[in-house]
Amino acid sequence: MEEQTTMPIETTQEVEASKGQVSSGVAALSAGTTVLQSFKPLSGICEALCGMHLFPNDPKRQTIAYHYCHVIDEDRRQCLLYDSNSENAKLVGVEYVISEKLFKELDNDEKKYWHSHKYEVESGLLVLVAKPLVPESVVKATEMAPLQGLVNTYGKTIQLWPVDEQGECSSHLPTGPPQLLMSFTRDEQVNVGLLHKRDQAMGISTAEKRKEREGKILGNPVIDGADQWEKGKPWQIYDEGAHGTVEKKA
């Protein structure tokens, strides 16, 4: 008679306790193979920034996003988005950033997926993510040049992890369809509580950042076609069973 082999069933407590943890065997395997692997696509990452995004079809749903960007050339960046800057941060999305010149070349139908960065930079909302113990005076002096280079850019953001009512990517897995996210254009759009939470975590003041940038970082007028979500056209990706659609919310 053939002997049956059964797998032990983990209890709910054991499953919960294991979330976010890596077993010693997996850790040892990863450490042992790291020296053999190539990570060239990641070696181009040279900018670390923190900002916030909103859902165009539900603007009160907002989230904090840590951007780790590779500057491809003077007109293009590609950024990995994480929900924090910790070692256990979740990769929650991607953002493609293009220059004003390239945005002007997009057709009108494509422009609806893109947002401007003018307000985000001038208001102090977009900030440099510094290493621990780096003096704020050094950060202030360092971030001005890269932010001036971003103020006239445009972004296309795809969120892959669902965001809960508190602005957190709290689920265990990235369920649901990808979502288009946008940025802000006015003070009243920003969730003050979430912004305060970001500032506390980073030990900064967005209000002070705004004052520091007044008269020093000035963006051009936003090009027509960007930020269409606030002009009555909140486009989003919707799940319709076998097929997904990108359409204007009814």
SULNORWO-V600167 format. One record per run of one state. SS is the DSSP state (~ for helix, > for strand, _ for the rest). FROM is the first residue (numbers start at 1). LEN is the number of residues. If there is no record, write none. Layout:
SS	FROM	LEN
SS	FROM	LEN
This chain:
_	1	11
~	12	7
_	19	5
~	24	11
_	35	5
~	40	4
_	44	1
>	45	11
_	56	2
>	58	16
_	74	2
>	76	7
_	83	8
>	91	8
_	99	1
~	100	6
_	106	2
~	108	4
_	112	3
>	115	2
_	117	1
~	118	5
_	123	4
>	127	2
_	129	7
~	136	13
_	149	5
>	154	6
_	160	19
>	179	4
_	183	4
~	187	3
_	190	2
~	192	11
_	203	3
~	206	8
_	214	14
~	228	4
_	232	3
>	235	6
_	241	2
>	243	6
_	249	2
